[in-house]
Structure formats: C-alpha cells, structure tokens
Amino acid sequence: MAEWGRKEYSKKWPSRRPVWTWMAIFLTGIFFFGVFCLDYWHGWTAAERLYLTDYLKSGVRGKTSPTTTAKYTLLEGVVGKSERLLIDDEIEPVTGPDGRRGYRLTDEGVKDGIARLQYVTGVYNDRALHTVMSHAVFQHDDLWGYMARPFYWSLAFFVMLLFVAVPKDRARRMAEWMRCLSEVRRSRKAILVRSSSR
C-alpha cells in the first residue's frame, strides 16, 4: 500500500527558480554593456579611447608597488623638440589604404601646436604614468566615473523589468503549485476509491 502510494506521488515538484527574474538580470547585463559601448564611442574623447589599455595596465601594475616600471609604446604629439601625450580630440581615428586603423591630427591638435604624431617607446614608472594620464587625458580619476552612468541607467532598467518579472514568477509558481495540488487530490481520490472497493 505504502509502496503503491509513493509511486502515485512521484511527480516532479514545482521549481522554485525565479526564471523571469533571472531573465531580467540577464537582459540588464546586456543593457549595461550596450550603454557602456554607446558611452565609449560617443562620450569618450579620441585620446581616452587610444590610451585606455595603457591606462588600465599602468593602474593595475601601479597598485602592486610604487616602483614598478614597464615598457610602453605610446602615440604622442611632437611639439617643438619634445613629445607629449595627446588630450581631448587632438586626434581622430582613420583607416589607411591597407585597411589598418591609424590616427591623424585634427584642427584642434594643430591649434595646440602639435606638428606631427609619433609613436614613442620607453620605460615608464607605472604609477607615475597612470597619474599623468588621470590628470591630463581622462575626464575621471577612476573607472567608476565611466561606469556610473551605465550602472544607474541599468539599475533603472532592472527595476522596470522587475515590475514584469516578479508577478510572472509568482503566477508561474502559483500555477505549478495548483497543478501539483490538483494531481495530489486526484491521486488521493483514486487511492480512496481503490481502498473502498477492496
């Protein structure tokens, strides 16, 4: 009797996983990435996009020790007999005849006294280079300054999605439980009918 009863109740119990909420989290991640990319292409200056990799590299290495150095190859502007980092929109990206991406001076760069562009390879102190780039090239002193806008937009987007996801998860869970209870009642009724017929 007990063995037979266990077989009747061996149904898959409703999942407690909030499927719609997880979908909202996934969509929010995509939304954040999209907003960040839009900011990167339309809100960042050409110099910020150019030096981003070196900025991150020097920042990470500079955290480990104030004396660490590394070799960097940087595109710099030649002003008189010296070179300096490029700022704002003194350059713009171009595609050469061979399909390679490069940079050229803009009118703003010429007005700032830059005669030409030149790649300079040298060994720099990581922390010092990061500090110079923070003040001269980048609008914000840390990465959060660039992440804040996409983060808050994504947070608002996530809250809006929750207004849809939470009721759907609750309705789904309730429907699953109702289906399960219905099957349990049907099984109990069948057990009583079979027991009374014996």
MODELLER restraints for C-alpha pairs under 7 A, 6 or more apart:
rsr = mdl.restraints
at = mdl.atoms
rsr.add(forms.Gaussian(group=physical.xy_distance, feature=features.Distance(at['CA:8:A'], at['CA:187:A']), mean=6.37, stdev=0.5))
rsr.add(forms.Gaussian(group=physical.xy_distance, feature=features.Distance(at['CA:9:A'], at['CA:184:A']), mean=6.89, stdev=0.5))
rsr.add(forms.Gaussian(group=physical.xy_distance, feature=features.Distance(at['CA:14:A'], at['CA:173:A']), mean=6.97, stdev=0.5))
rsr.add(forms.Gaussian(group=physical.xy_distance, feature=features.Distance(at['CA:14:A'], at['CA:176:A']), mean=5.48, stdev=0.5))
rsr.add(forms.Gaussian(group=physical.xy_distance, feature=features.Distance(at['CA:14:A'], at['CA:177:A']), mean=6.34, stdev=0.5))
rsr.add(forms.Gaussian(group=physical.xy_distance, feature=features.Distance(at['CA:18:A'], at['CA:169:A']), mean=5.61, stdev=0.5))
rsr.add(forms.Gaussian(group=physical.xy_distance, feature=features.Distance(at['CA:19:A'], at['CA:169:A']), mean=6.70, stdev=0.5))
rsr.add(forms.Gaussian(group=physical.xy_distance, feature=features.Distance(at['CA:20:A'], at['CA:165:A']), mean=4.85, stdev=0.5))
rsr.add(forms.Gaussian(group=physical.xy_distance, feature=features.Distance(at['CA:20:A'], at['CA:168:A']), mean=6.73, stdev=0.5))
rsr.add(forms.Gaussian(group=physical.xy_distance, feature=features.Distance(at['CA:20:A'], at['CA:169:A']), mean=5.85, stdev=0.5))
rsr.add(forms.Gaussian(group=physical.xy_distance, feature=features.Distance(at['CA:21:A'], at['CA:162:A']), mean=6.77, stdev=0.5))
rsr.add(forms.Gaussian(group=physical.xy_distance, feature=features.Distance(at['CA:21:A'], at['CA:165:A']), mean=5.22, stdev=0.5))
rsr.add(forms.Gaussian(group=physical.xy_distance, feature=features.Distance(at['CA:21:A'], at['CA:166:A']), mean=6.45, stdev=0.5))
rsr.add(forms.Gaussian(group=physical.xy_distance, feature=features.Distance(at['CA:24:A'], at['CA:158:A']), mean=6.53, stdev=0.5))
rsr.add(forms.Gaussian(group=physical.xy_distance, feature=features.Distance(at['CA:24:A'], at['CA:161:A']), mean=5.89, stdev=0.5))
rsr.add(forms.Gaussian(group=physical.xy_distance, feature=features.Distance(at['CA:24:A'], at['CA:162:A']), mean=6.93, stdev=0.5))
rsr.add(forms.Gaussian(group=physical.xy_distance, feature=features.Distance(at['CA:24:A'], at['CA:165:A']), mean=6.81, stdev=0.5))
rsr.add(forms.Gaussian(group=physical.xy_distance, feature=features.Distance(at['CA:28:A'], at['CA:154:A']), mean=5.94, stdev=0.5))
rsr.add(forms.Gaussian(group=physical.xy_distance, feature=features.Distance(at['CA:28:A'], at['CA:157:A']), mean=6.75, stdev=0.5))
rsr.add(forms.Gaussian(group=physical.xy_distance, feature=features.Distance(at['CA:28:A'], at['CA:158:A']), mean=5.76, stdev=0.5))
rsr.add(forms.Gaussian(group=physical.xy_distance, feature=features.Distance(at['CA:31:A'], at['CA:154:A']), mean=6.35, stdev=0.5))
rsr.add(forms.Gaussian(group=physical.xy_distance, feature=features.Distance(at['CA:32:A'], at['CA:150:A']), mean=5.59, stdev=0.5))
rsr.add(forms.Gaussian(group=physical.xy_distance, feature=features.Distance(at['CA:32:A'], at['CA:151:A']), mean=6.55, stdev=0.5))
rsr.add(forms.Gaussian(group=physical.xy_distance, feature=features.Distance(at['CA:32:A'], at['CA:154:A']), mean=5.38, stdev=0.5))
rsr.add(forms.Gaussian(group=physical.xy_distance, feature=features.Distance(at['CA:35:A'], at['CA:150:A']), mean=5.43, stdev=0.5))
rsr.add(forms.Gaussian(group=physical.xy_distance, feature=features.Distance(at['CA:36:A'], at['CA:150:A']), mean=5.55, stdev=0.5))
rsr.add(forms.Gaussian(group=physical.xy_distance, feature=features.Distance(at['CA:45:A'], at['CA:88:A']), mean=5.27, stdev=0.5))
rsr.add(forms.Gaussian(group=physical.xy_distance, feature=features.Distance(at['CA:45:A'], at['CA:89:A']), mean=5.64, stdev=0.5))
rsr.add(forms.Gaussian(group=physical.xy_distance, feature=features.Distance(at['CA:46:A'], at['CA:88:A']), mean=6.50, stdev=0.5))
rsr.add(forms.Gaussian(group=physical.xy_distance, feature=features.Distance(at['CA:46:A'], at['CA:89:A']), mean=5.39, stdev=0.5))
rsr.add(forms.Gaussian(group=physical.xy_distance, feature=features.Distance(at['CA:46:A'], at['CA:91:A']), mean=6.29, stdev=0.5))
rsr.add(forms.Gaussian(group=physical.xy_distance, feature=features.Distance(at['CA:46:A'], at['CA:92:A']), mean=6.01, stdev=0.5))
rsr.add(forms.Gaussian(group=physical.xy_distance, feature=features.Distance(at['CA:47:A'], at['CA:86:A']), mean=6.04, stdev=0.5))
rsr.add(forms.Gaussian(group=physical.xy_distance, feature=features.Distance(at['CA:47:A'], at['CA:87:A']), mean=5.44, stdev=0.5))
rsr.add(forms.Gaussian(group=physical.xy_distance, feature=features.Distance(at['CA:47:A'], at['CA:88:A']), mean=5.62, stdev=0.5))
rsr.add(forms.Gaussian(group=physical.xy_distance, feature=features.Distance(at['CA:47:A'], at['CA:89:A']), mean=6.35, stdev=0.5))
rsr.add(forms.Gaussian(group=physical.xy_distance, feature=features.Distance(at['CA:47:A'], at['CA:91:A']), mean=6.99, stdev=0.5))
rsr.add(forms.Gaussian(group=physical.xy_distance, feature=features.Distance(at['CA:47:A'], at['CA:137:A']), mean=6.64, stdev=0.5))
rsr.add(forms.Gaussian(group=physical.xy_distance, feature=features.Distance(at['CA:48:A'], at['CA:137:A']), mean=6.26, stdev=0.5))
rsr.add(forms.Gaussian(group=physical.xy_distance, feature=features.Distance(at['CA:48:A'], at['CA:138:A']), mean=5.91, stdev=0.5))
rsr.add(forms.Gaussian(group=physical.xy_distance, feature=features.Distance(at['CA:55:A'], at['CA:130:A']), mean=5.85, stdev=0.5))
rsr.add(forms.Gaussian(group=physical.xy_distance, feature=features.Distance(at['CA:55:A'], at['CA:133:A']), mean=6.80, stdev=0.5))
rsr.add(forms.Gaussian(group=physical.xy_distance, feature=features.Distance(at['CA:58:A'], at['CA:126:A']), mean=4.61, stdev=0.5))
rsr.add(forms.Gaussian(group=physical.xy_distance, feature=features.Distance(at['CA:58:A'], at['CA:127:A']), mean=6.31, stdev=0.5))
rsr.add(forms.Gaussian(group=physical.xy_distance, feature=features.Distance(at['CA:58:A'], at['CA:129:A']), mean=6.70, stdev=0.5))
rsr.add(forms.Gaussian(group=physical.xy_distance, feature=features.Distance(at['CA:58:A'], at['CA:130:A']), mean=5.42, stdev=0.5))
rsr.add(forms.Gaussian(group=physical.xy_distance, feature=features.Distance(at['CA:59:A'], at['CA:126:A']), mean=6.94, stdev=0.5))
rsr.add(forms.Gaussian(group=physical.xy_distance, feature=features.Distance(at['CA:59:A'], at['CA:127:A']), mean=6.55, stdev=0.5))
rsr.add(forms.Gaussian(group=physical.xy_distance, feature=features.Distance(at['CA:59:A'], at['CA:130:A']), mean=5.61, stdev=0.5))
rsr.add(forms.Gaussian(group=physical.xy_distance, feature=features.Distance(at['CA:61:A'], at['CA:68:A']), mean=6.95, stdev=0.5))
rsr.add(forms.Gaussian(group=physical.xy_distance, feature=features.Distance(at['CA:61:A'], at['CA:126:A']), mean=6.17, stdev=0.5))
rsr.add(forms.Gaussian(group=physical.xy_distance, feature=features.Distance(at['CA:62:A'], at['CA:68:A']), mean=6.57, stdev=0.5))
rsr.add(forms.Gaussian(group=physical.xy_distance, feature=features.Distance(at['CA:62:A'], at['CA:126:A']), mean=4.95, stdev=0.5))
rsr.add(forms.Gaussian(group=physical.xy_distance, feature=features.Distance(at['CA:62:A'], at['CA:127:A']), mean=4.25, stdev=0.5))
rsr.add(forms.Gaussian(group=physical.xy_distance, feature=features.Distance(at['CA:66:A'], at['CA:127:A']), mean=5.96, stdev=0.5))
rsr.add(forms.Gaussian(group=physical.xy_distance, feature=features.Distance(at['CA:67:A'], at['CA:125:A']), mean=6.52, stdev=0.5))
rsr.add(forms.Gaussian(group=physical.xy_distance, feature=features.Distance(at['CA:68:A'], at['CA:125:A']), mean=5.93, stdev=0.5))
rsr.add(forms.Gaussian(group=physical.xy_distance, feature=features.Distance(at['CA:68:A'], at['CA:126:A']), mean=5.97, stdev=0.5))
rsr.add(forms.Gaussian(group=physical.xy_distance, feature=features.Distance(at['CA:69:A'], at['CA:123:A']), mean=6.43, stdev=0.5))
rsr.add(forms.Gaussian(group=physical.xy_distance, feature=features.Distance(at['CA:69:A'], at['CA:124:A']), mean=5.39, stdev=0.5))
rsr.add(forms.Gaussian(group=physical.xy_distance, feature=features.Distance(at['CA:69:A'], at['CA:125:A']), mean=4.30, stdev=0.5))
rsr.add(forms.Gaussian(group=physical.xy_distance, feature=features.Distance(at['CA:69:A'], at['CA:126:A']), mean=5.33, stdev=0.5))
rsr.add(forms.Gaussian(group=physical.xy_distance, feature=features.Distance(at['CA:70:A'], at['CA:123:A']), mean=5.37, stdev=0.5))
rsr.add(forms.Gaussian(group=physical.xy_distance, feature=features.Distance(at['CA:70:A'], at['CA:124:A']), mean=5.74, stdev=0.5))
rsr.add(forms.Gaussian(group=physical.xy_distance, feature=features.Distance(at['CA:70:A'], at['CA:125:A']), mean=6.70, stdev=0.5))
rsr.add(forms.Gaussian(group=physical.xy_distance, feature=features.Distance(at['CA:70:A'], at['CA:126:A']), mean=6.60, stdev=0.5))
rsr.add(forms.Gaussian(group=physical.xy_distance, feature=features.Distance(at['CA:71:A'], at['CA:122:A']), mean=5.57, stdev=0.5))
rsr.add(forms.Gaussian(group=physical.xy_distance, feature=features.Distance(at['CA:71:A'], at['CA:123:A']), mean=4.32, stdev=0.5))
rsr.add(forms.Gaussian(group=physical.xy_distance, feature=features.Distance(at['CA:71:A'], at['CA:124:A']), mean=6.41, stdev=0.5))
rsr.add(forms.Gaussian(group=physical.xy_distance, feature=features.Distance(at['CA:72:A'], at['CA:121:A']), mean=5.65, stdev=0.5))
rsr.add(forms.Gaussian(group=physical.xy_distance, feature=features.Distance(at['CA:72:A'], at['CA:122:A']), mean=5.67, stdev=0.5))
rsr.add(forms.Gaussian(group=physical.xy_distance, feature=features.Distance(at['CA:72:A'], at['CA:123:A']), mean=6.22, stdev=0.5))
rsr.add(forms.Gaussian(group=physical.xy_distance, feature=features.Distance(at['CA:73:A'], at['CA:119:A']), mean=6.41, stdev=0.5))
rsr.add(forms.Gaussian(group=physical.xy_distance, feature=features.Distance(at['CA:73:A'], at['CA:120:A']), mean=5.49, stdev=0.5))
rsr.add(forms.Gaussian(group=physical.xy_distance, feature=features.Distance(at['CA:73:A'], at['CA:121:A']), mean=4.18, stdev=0.5))
rsr.add(forms.Gaussian(group=physical.xy_distance, feature=features.Distance(at['CA:73:A'], at['CA:122:A']), mean=6.57, stdev=0.5))
rsr.add(forms.Gaussian(group=physical.xy_distance, feature=features.Distance(at['CA:74:A'], at['CA:119:A']), mean=5.48, stdev=0.5))
rsr.add(forms.Gaussian(group=physical.xy_distance, feature=features.Distance(at['CA:74:A'], at['CA:120:A']), mean=5.34, stdev=0.5))
rsr.add(forms.Gaussian(group=physical.xy_distance, feature=features.Distance(at['CA:74:A'], at['CA:121:A']), mean=6.40, stdev=0.5))
rsr.add(forms.Gaussian(group=physical.xy_distance, feature=features.Distance(at['CA:75:A'], at['CA:117:A']), mean=6.74, stdev=0.5))
rsr.add(forms.Gaussian(group=physical.xy_distance, feature=features.Distance(at['CA:75:A'], at['CA:118:A']), mean=5.66, stdev=0.5))
rsr.add(forms.Gaussian(group=physical.xy_distance, feature=features.Distance(at['CA:75:A'], at['CA:119:A']), mean=4.32, stdev=0.5))
rsr.add(forms.Gaussian(group=physical.xy_distance, feature=features.Distance(at['CA:75:A'], at['CA:120:A']), mean=6.25, stdev=0.5))
rsr.add(forms.Gaussian(group=physical.xy_distance, feature=features.Distance(at['CA:76:A'], at['CA:83:A']), mean=5.96, stdev=0.5))
rsr.add(forms.Gaussian(group=physical.xy_distance, feature=features.Distance(at['CA:76:A'], at['CA:84:A']), mean=5.39, stdev=0.5))
rsr.add(forms.Gaussian(group=physical.xy_distance, feature=features.Distance(at['CA:76:A'], at['CA:85:A']), mean=4.89, stdev=0.5))
rsr.add(forms.Gaussian(group=physical.xy_distance, feature=features.Distance(at['CA:76:A'], at['CA:86:A']), mean=5.85, stdev=0.5))
rsr.add(forms.Gaussian(group=physical.xy_distance, feature=features.Distance(at['CA:76:A'], at['CA:117:A']), mean=5.81, stdev=0.5))
rsr.add(forms.Gaussian(group=physical.xy_distance, feature=features.Distance(at['CA:76:A'], at['CA:118:A']), mean=5.46, stdev=0.5))
rsr.add(forms.Gaussian(group=physical.xy_distance, feature=features.Distance(at['CA:76:A'], at['CA:119:A']), mean=6.04, stdev=0.5))
rsr.add(forms.Gaussian(group=physical.xy_distance, feature=features.Distance(at['CA:76:A'], at['CA:120:A']), mean=6.73, stdev=0.5))
rsr.add(forms.Gaussian(group=physical.xy_distance, feature=features.Distance(at['CA:77:A'], at['CA:83:A']), mean=5.44, stdev=0.5))
rsr.add(forms.Gaussian(group=physical.xy_distance, feature=features.Distance(at['CA:77:A'], at['CA:84:A']), mean=5.45, stdev=0.5))
rsr.add(forms.Gaussian(group=physical.xy_distance, feature=features.Distance(at['CA:77:A'], at['CA:85:A']), mean=6.26, stdev=0.5))
rsr.add(forms.Gaussian(group=physical.xy_distance, feature=features.Distance(at['CA:77:A'], at['CA:86:A']), mean=6.00, stdev=0.5))
rsr.add(forms.Gaussian(group=physical.xy_distance, feature=features.Distance(at['CA:77:A'], at['CA:114:A']), mean=5.65, stdev=0.5))
rsr.add(forms.Gaussian(group=physical.xy_distance, feature=features.Distance(at['CA:77:A'], at['CA:116:A']), mean=6.02, stdev=0.5))
rsr.add(forms.Gaussian(group=physical.xy_distance, feature=features.Distance(at['CA:77:A'], at['CA:117:A']), mean=4.75, stdev=0.5))
rsr.add(forms.Gaussian(group=physical.xy_distance, feature=features.Distance(at['CA:77:A'], at['CA:118:A']), mean=6.28, stdev=0.5))
rsr.add(forms.Gaussian(group=physical.xy_distance, feature=features.Distance(at['CA:78:A'], at['CA:84:A']), mean=6.70, stdev=0.5))
rsr.add(forms.Gaussian(group=physical.xy_distance, feature=features.Distance(at['CA:78:A'], at['CA:114:A']), mean=5.52, stdev=0.5))
rsr.add(forms.Gaussian(group=physical.xy_distance, feature=features.Distance(at['CA:78:A'], at['CA:115:A']), mean=5.67, stdev=0.5))
rsr.add(forms.Gaussian(group=physical.xy_distance, feature=features.Distance(at['CA:78:A'], at['CA:116:A']), mean=5.48, stdev=0.5))
rsr.add(forms.Gaussian(group=physical.xy_distance, feature=features.Distance(at['CA:78:A'], at['CA:117:A']), mean=6.04, stdev=0.5))
rsr.add(forms.Gaussian(group=physical.xy_distance, feature=features.Distance(at['CA:78:A'], at['CA:118:A']), mean=6.82, stdev=0.5))
rsr.add(forms.Gaussian(group=physical.xy_distance, feature=features.Distance(at['CA:79:A'], at['CA:113:A']), mean=5.99, stdev=0.5))
rsr.add(forms.Gaussian(group=physical.xy_distance, feature=features.Distance(at['CA:79:A'], at['CA:114:A']), mean=4.87, stdev=0.5))
rsr.add(forms.Gaussian(group=physical.xy_distance, feature=features.Distance(at['CA:79:A'], at['CA:115:A']), mean=5.96, stdev=0.5))
rsr.add(forms.Gaussian(group=physical.xy_distance, feature=features.Distance(at['CA:87:A'], at['CA:136:A']), mean=6.66, stdev=0.5))
rsr.add(forms.Gaussian(group=physical.xy_distance, feature=features.Distance(at['CA:87:A'], at['CA:137:A']), mean=5.05, stdev=0.5))
rsr.add(forms.Gaussian(group=physical.xy_distance, feature=features.Distance(at['CA:88:A'], at['CA:137:A']), mean=6.71, stdev=0.5))
rsr.add(forms.Gaussian(group=physical.xy_distance, feature=features.Distance(at['CA:89:A'], at['CA:108:A']), mean=6.86, stdev=0.5))
rsr.add(forms.Gaussian(group=physical.xy_distance, feature=features.Distance(at['CA:90:A'], at['CA:105:A']), mean=6.02, stdev=0.5))
rsr.add(forms.Gaussian(group=physical.xy_distance, feature=features.Distance(at['CA:90:A'], at['CA:106:A']), mean=5.37, stdev=0.5))
rsr.add(forms.Gaussian(group=physical.xy_distance, feature=features.Distance(at['CA:90:A'], at['CA:108:A']), mean=5.20, stdev=0.5))
rsr.add(forms.Gaussian(group=physical.xy_distance, feature=features.Distance(at['CA:90:A'], at['CA:109:A']), mean=3.95, stdev=0.5))
rsr.add(forms.Gaussian(group=physical.xy_distance, feature=features.Distance(at['CA:91:A'], at['CA:103:A']), mean=6.14, stdev=0.5))
rsr.add(forms.Gaussian(group=physical.xy_distance, feature=features.Distance(at['CA:91:A'], at['CA:104:A']), mean=5.44, stdev=0.5))
rsr.add(forms.Gaussian(group=physical.xy_distance, feature=features.Distance(at['CA:91:A'], at['CA:105:A']), mean=4.60, stdev=0.5))
rsr.add(forms.Gaussian(group=physical.xy_distance, feature=features.Distance(at['CA:91:A'], at['CA:106:A']), mean=5.22, stdev=0.5))
rsr.add(forms.Gaussian(group=physical.xy_distance, feature=features.Distance(at['CA:91:A'], at['CA:109:A']), mean=6.57, stdev=0.5))
rsr.add(forms.Gaussian(group=physical.xy_distance, feature=features.Distance(at['CA:92:A'], at['CA:103:A']), mean=5.44, stdev=0.5))
rsr.add(forms.Gaussian(group=physical.xy_distance, feature=features.Distance(at['CA:92:A'], at['CA:104:A']), mean=5.64, stdev=0.5))
rsr.add(forms.Gaussian(group=physical.xy_distance, feature=features.Distance(at['CA:92:A'], at['CA:105:A']), mean=6.60, stdev=0.5))
rsr.add(forms.Gaussian(group=physical.xy_distance, feature=features.Distance(at['CA:92:A'], at['CA:106:A']), mean=6.49, stdev=0.5))
rsr.add(forms.Gaussian(group=physical.xy_distance, feature=features.Distance(at['CA:93:A'], at['CA:101:A']), mean=6.84, stdev=0.5))
rsr.add(forms.Gaussian(group=physical.xy_distance, feature=features.Distance(at['CA:93:A'], at['CA:102:A']), mean=5.68, stdev=0.5))
rsr.add(forms.Gaussian(group=physical.xy_distance, feature=features.Distance(at['CA:93:A'], at['CA:103:A']), mean=4.45, stdev=0.5))
rsr.add(forms.Gaussian(group=physical.xy_distance, feature=features.Distance(at['CA:93:A'], at['CA:104:A']), mean=6.61, stdev=0.5))
rsr.add(forms.Gaussian(group=physical.xy_distance, feature=features.Distance(at['CA:94:A'], at['CA:101:A']), mean=5.74, stdev=0.5))
rsr.add(forms.Gaussian(group=physical.xy_distance, feature=features.Distance(at['CA:94:A'], at['CA:102:A']), mean=5.22, stdev=0.5))
rsr.add(forms.Gaussian(group=physical.xy_distance, feature=features.Distance(at['CA:94:A'], at['CA:103:A']), mean=5.42, stdev=0.5))
rsr.add(forms.Gaussian(group=physical.xy_distance, feature=features.Distance(at['CA:94:A'], at['CA:104:A']), mean=6.86, stdev=0.5))
rsr.add(forms.Gaussian(group=physical.xy_distance, feature=features.Distance(at['CA:95:A'], at['CA:101:A']), mean=4.47, stdev=0.5))
rsr.add(forms.Gaussian(group=physical.xy_distance, feature=features.Distance(at['CA:95:A'], at['CA:102:A']), mean=5.96, stdev=0.5))
rsr.add(forms.Gaussian(group=physical.xy_distance, feature=features.Distance(at['CA:96:A'], at['CA:102:A']), mean=6.81, stdev=0.5))
rsr.add(forms.Gaussian(group=physical.xy_distance, feature=features.Distance(at['CA:134:A'], at['CA:140:A']), mean=6.90, stdev=0.5))
rsr.add(forms.Gaussian(group=physical.xy_distance, feature=features.Distance(at['CA:134:A'], at['CA:141:A']), mean=5.34, stdev=0.5))
